Amino acid sequence: MTVHAPGLDVRASSPARPLAGKVALVTGGARGIGAAISRRLAADGATIAAGYRRDRERALELAAELEAGGSVCSVHQGHVGSAYDCERVIAEALDRHGRLDILVNNAGITVDKPVLRMGSDDWNEVLSVNLSGTFYLSKPALEHMIDRGSGRIVNISSIIGQIGNIGQANYAAAKSGLFGLTMTIAREAAHALGKAGRLDDGGPGLTVNAVAPGFIATEMLAAVPERVLDRIKQQIPFKRLGRPEDVARVVAFLCDDASSYVTGQVWAVNGGMEM
Ligand SMILES: NC(=O)c1ccc[n+]([C@@H]2O[C@H](COP(=O)([O-])OP(=O)(O)OC[C@H]3O[C@@H](n4cnc5c(N)ncnc54)[C@H](OP(=O)(O)O)[C@@H]3O)[C@@H](O)[C@H]2O)c1
């Protein structure tokens, strides 16, 4: 049993655990890039609420892994394309942990087809998960964060939103859309804090940023044929795919209280593929 000195806040942050005492909801947080983000934020001291849609087993495995490492982790089922589910998941996380400091909108899908063969269902499905989901989740999270006067929202976009890609009109449109959504929520968050007289209270502030990964080795790329991946690698100055951890470290940086003067930006993690 660990005995702590009276009055010592064991959840207080320290350079080794800068996110101690914070609660982070990571959508799609049990797989691929999302799992790396959950692990990284947990290692930095945050309590994790990991969202998932279909893969409950993977979510429970991640929770068990994090708990075994001494972190707190809850799992929350929900379809981010449903406004109802998003509001419920935010309410669940708040109910369970009492606060929400960090929202990472990471859940995403692809349904790739050339425009001439892309049906309206293919278009709507990708837009609803990759773009509307971020709006549905950010709205109740933002309300809570504005009330508390601080918070972090990090939206996982993509290099495809910056440069486009054959067969990915729906995905590129959704990921580009995240840039405008990110900048707008960043401005509205700052405006709301200003109205409440909390812009320069020395706190962590309320920031909203996007991260735009390049090609990262996860199951999302499993459908891409090896020869296509080889061609892609040749376009990357580092000649390799990125790792989920490469993205997670930028997310962790943005979530740090000390990153309070960084908002409305797009952070590329792409091995130099777009510059
Ligand atoms: N991999 C890349 O090269 C790359 C590059 C740039 C950007 N990104 C972006 O990074 C994010 C993560 O990608 P990844 O490669 O880690 O993908 P992934 O391995 O396919 O994982 C996707 C995650 O999203 C969740 N998810 C999918 N649809 C959902 C929905 N409707 N509601 C709730 N959760 C849902 C999945 O949950 P379940 O397992 O429970 O279904 C899973 O955890 C995505 O936004 C993606 O667009 C990826």
The ligand as a Tripos MOL2 file, in Angstrom:
@<TRIPOS>MOLECULE
LIG
   48    52     1     0     0
SMALL
NO_CHARGES

@<TRIPOS>ATOM
      1 N1         -3.2860    5.4370  -40.6030 N.am      1 LIG1
      2 C1         -3.0150    6.5020  -41.3530 C.2       1 LIG1
      3 O1         -2.1850    6.4440  -42.2790 O.2       1 LIG1
      4 C2         -3.6860    7.8230  -41.0920 C.ar      1 LIG1
      5 C3         -3.1860    8.9440  -41.7220 C.ar      1 LIG1
      6 C4         -3.7640   10.1820  -41.5010 C.ar      1 LIG1
      7 C5         -4.8380   10.2950  -40.6480 C.ar      1 LIG1
      8 N2         -5.3290    9.1850  -40.0390 N.ar      1 LIG1
      9 C6         -6.4740    9.3710  -39.1500 C.3       1 LIG1
     10 O2         -6.1380    8.9400  -37.8560 O.3       1 LIG1
     11 C7         -7.3010    8.4380  -37.1950 C.3       1 LIG1
     12 C8         -7.0110    7.0260  -36.6960 C.3       1 LIG1
     13 O3         -6.6400    6.2320  -37.7920 O.3       1 LIG1
     14 P1         -6.0600    4.7480  -37.6350 P.3       1 LIG1
     15 O4         -5.1240    4.5460  -38.7410 O.co2     1 LIG1
     16 O5         -5.6230    4.5120  -36.2450 O.co2     1 LIG1
     17 O6         -7.4020    3.9330  -37.9640 O.3       1 LIG1
     18 P2         -7.8670    2.4720  -37.5400 P.3       1 LIG1
     19 O7         -6.7090    1.6490  -37.1090 O.co2     1 LIG1
     20 O8         -8.7140    1.9980  -38.6560 O.co2     1 LIG1
     21 O9         -8.7900    2.7660  -36.2620 O.3       1 LIG1
     22 C9         -9.9540    3.5160  -36.4010 C.3       1 LIG1
     23 C10       -10.5450    3.7310  -35.0340 C.3       1 LIG1
     24 O10       -11.7230    4.5250  -35.1880 O.3       1 LIG1
     25 C11       -12.8080    3.8900  -34.5320 C.3       1 LIG1
     26 N3        -14.0330    4.1630  -35.2770 N.ar      1 LIG1
     27 C12       -14.2480    3.9620  -36.6030 C.ar      1 LIG1
     28 N4        -15.4970    4.3350  -36.9240 N.ar      1 LIG1
     29 C13       -16.0770    4.7840  -35.7790 C.ar      1 LIG1
     30 C14       -17.3490    5.3060  -35.4760 C.ar      1 LIG1
     31 N5        -18.2980    5.4320  -36.4130 N.pl3     1 LIG1
     32 N6        -17.6110    5.6450  -34.1990 N.ar      1 LIG1
     33 C15       -16.6680    5.5180  -33.2430 C.ar      1 LIG1
     34 N7        -15.4290    5.0340  -33.4740 N.ar      1 LIG1
     35 C16       -15.1530    4.6610  -34.7320 C.ar      1 LIG1
     36 C17       -12.4910    2.4130  -34.5340 C.3       1 LIG1
     37 O11       -13.2020    1.8040  -33.4610 O.3       1 LIG1
     38 P3        -13.6450    0.2320  -33.5250 P.3       1 LIG1
     39 O12       -12.3600   -0.5320  -33.6680 O.co2     1 LIG1
     40 O13       -14.3450   -0.0530  -32.2550 O.co2     1 LIG1
     41 O14       -14.5410    0.1100  -34.7070 O.co2     1 LIG1
     42 C18       -10.9770    2.4390  -34.3530 C.3       1 LIG1
     43 O15       -10.6440    2.5360  -32.9880 O.3       1 LIG1
     44 C19        -8.4230    8.5080  -38.2170 C.3       1 LIG1
     45 O16        -9.1590    9.6910  -38.0410 O.3       1 LIG1
     46 C20        -7.6880    8.5550  -39.5340 C.3       1 LIG1
     47 O17        -8.4420    9.1780  -40.5470 O.3       1 LIG1
     48 C21        -4.7830    7.9570  -40.2320 C.ar      1 LIG1
@<TRIPOS>BOND
     1     1     2 1
     2     2     3 2
     3     2     4 1
     4     4     5 ar
     5     4    48 ar
     6     5     6 ar
     7     6     7 ar
     8     7     8 ar
     9     8     9 1
    10     8    48 ar
    11     9    10 1
    12     9    46 1
    13    10    11 1
    14    11    12 1
    15    11    44 1
    16    12    13 1
    17    13    14 1
    18    14    15 2
    19    14    16 1
    20    14    17 1
    21    17    18 1
    22    18    19 2
    23    18    20 1
    24    18    21 1
    25    21    22 1
    26    22    23 1
    27    23    24 1
    28    23    42 1
    29    24    25 1
    30    25    26 1
    31    25    36 1
    32    26    27 ar
    33    26    35 ar
    34    27    28 ar
    35    28    29 ar
    36    29    30 ar
    37    29    35 ar
    38    30    31 1
    39    30    32 ar
    40    32    33 ar
    41    33    34 ar
    42    34    35 ar
    43    36    37 1
    44    36    42 1
    45    37    38 1
    46    38    39 2
    47    38    40 1
    48    38    41 1
    49    42    43 1
    50    44    45 1
    51    44    46 1
    52    46    47 1
@<TRIPOS>SUBSTRUCTURE
     1 LIG1         1 GROUP 0 **** ****
